[in-house]
Amino acid sequence: MTAGFEIWDYVVFIAYAILILGVGLWVSRDKDGHQKNAEDYFLASKSLPWWAIGTSLIAANISAEQFIGMSGSGFALGLAIASYEWMAALTLIIVGKYFLPIFIEKGLYTIPEFVEKRFSTNLKTILAVFWIALYIFVNLASVLYLGGLAIETIMGVDMMYAIIGLALFAAAYSLYGGLSAVAWTDVIQVVFLVLGGLVTTYLALNTVSGGEGILAGFSKVWEAAPDKFHMVLEEFNGDGSANKNYLDLPGVWVLIGGLWVANIYYWGFNQYIIQRTLAAKSLKESQKGILLAAFLKLVIPLIVVVPGIAAYVMINDPSIMAGLGEVGQLNIPSSEQADKAYPWLLQFLPTGLKGVAFAALAAAIVSSLASMLNSTSTIFTMDIYKQYINKNADDKTTVNVGRISAAVALIIAVIMAPLLGGIDQAFQFIQEYTGIVSPGILAVFILGLFWKKTTNKAAIWGALLSIPIALLLKYLPIPVLEPWMHQMGLTALLTMGVIILVSYSQNKGSDDEKGIPLSKELFKTTPLFNIGSFAVMIILAVLYALFW
């Protein structure tokens, strides 16, 4: 086994697996005399406290995409990739203050359900089918592929066996228990995730400093690779050559352009993220959970991006590489295989801690798989099955259909996952291709929420035309449109333009009958939420000023 796993590493990992399965199955049990109903299975009985919501949001979000993909992007282009995390902290505040009050007031199970209440069943069905396809063929498949890649690199297990093992692990508790099992096990997953990530970061920085500690290591990494610590990338390098990474993160436009489309779509209108906020005891509890997640997002780059930068410095320092011995020569990442950076680092952890770090990686992968499976089954069951196949399904049937649909989605994703082989920076790949469809959905939701004149016909036209618009911008030979974030931002604006024009042509400026009445009271938040939000914004301003 390439990672040199020893008995204590296996003990730690097996203990983690038993703990997760045990907790997941325990919270999933049917209470005496109570048959699990749709609210129990899909919304955890609407009983989640704020700390479970906050940690579950992070566990659902942080997956192999971040541990493997973001570390790979840190290795390839540096700290600038952390904008995804730090801007997400601000996005969460926006979602908590302006989106959640509307969603929770309407008592939603799914995001497509909002579309039905605001627009029509037809548009809901279009988006439900799209989301199911996206979750299976992009999200589930990519998480399984990256997880399989990590296990293959670290333990020498064949990728197909690794993918099947991860799928069975996630299915073992999530299919039976639903959102309750997913959310409560996520609390434990986050502990492993953060602990394992910090252990790997410490190891990498301590190795760079020659055993002098993490502060000395961070200082040396900064000195050795100062170009890796710029949040805003320049279009051209110091020698006048084009910066190849600029196309992925186009300078200041990251802060004011297309990345907002990706962030607001992901955190505001993504079923497997927003579902745990809909399961809160109350709106205030949900908003406190959002605030906790925002603070955690500020820390995430320390455990997913910095290790990638440290790996880059280690590999380019002959004296460090000489000290790593034969193990250091195994699976060395390169600019063409940046996603190997994190698994490569795990090889150097001491016995026991290697098991902790591997458990953290497994926690990140399995928690996201479980969340995606639960949300895929929720959308299929509530928006397709109960709408078109069996409108009068009882609770037992509804829950069973949820379990079966999750299992089918997982099987398809397992078959698709190996086909993603050969991707360089998987995190960027996922963002780019999700970005073709997310601007249209964002446009429909933003105008549907906050512009009462938006009509159903306009929303359908916007949703359908947004993909051709995105593809047209992607393949137009115009240099300024080359960065895909520019394409995403412009697609969102053009789609909004289509929706506004069609709405005006229909209602001549009058409000749509399904327009949402808005008031200051609806968006009123507690002093705790307000103070916490300002604290997040101040920390973000300091971070960007420090690493500009």
Disulfide bonds with the S-S distance in Angstrom:
none
